[in-house]
Amino acid sequence: MSLWKSYRNLSPRTRLVFGFGLMAYAAFGLWAEPRVEKTLGMLPTEAEKAELDKNISVRIRAVEK
């Protein structure tokens, strides 16, 4: 049986609890991520932030037809 069929065979209440559990897990990850980065010393420096901003800035050029 495929994973999707196994999931669909669960009762609606179980699927709801499973979905909320996944959302809670993701929310916890988003909440804890900055604290973990700070603890492990992985915060970017200002120079790294400036270089990233320079590399991902949007450049739009108008082209005459």
N, C-alpha and C positions, 0 to 999 in steps of 0.2 A: 504494500500500500504506500502511495506517495505521501510525502510530508503534508501536502495541501489537503489530501483526502483525510488524513489522520486528524488534522486541525479541524476540518469541517465536521468530523464525527463527534467532536467534543460538544457538550451541552452549551447552549448560548451563555449561560451564567459563567461557565468555566472559561469560555473564550473571552468574555468581558474582563474577568479577573486577570487572565493572562495578558490581555492588552494593557490594562492599567499597570500591571507589574512591569511590563516592558517600558512603558512611559515613565514610571517612577525610577527605574534603573537608568534611563537616559537622562532624566532630570538630575539625578544624583551625580552622574558623571559630569554634566555641565557645571554643576555647583562646585564639585570637588577639584576640577581640573586646574583652576588658577592656584589653589592652595598646594597642590602636588607639584606644579611647576616651580613655585616659590621655594618649597622645601628642598627640591632636588637641584636648585640653582640653575634652572633652565629659562629664566626670564630673558627676553631679548634686550640688547642694549639699544640706546637711542640711535647709534650709527646703523645698526641692523634694521631698525624700524624705518629710518630715512632711506636706506638702500632699497628696501622692499617697496616703499611708497613710490620711489622713482621708477622701479621696474614694472609696477602694475598700474601706473597711471594711464588713463584713457587718453588716447590721441586721436582726434578727429580732424580730417583734412577735407575741405570743400574742393570738389573737382568740377571744373567747368565742362559743360557738354558742348 
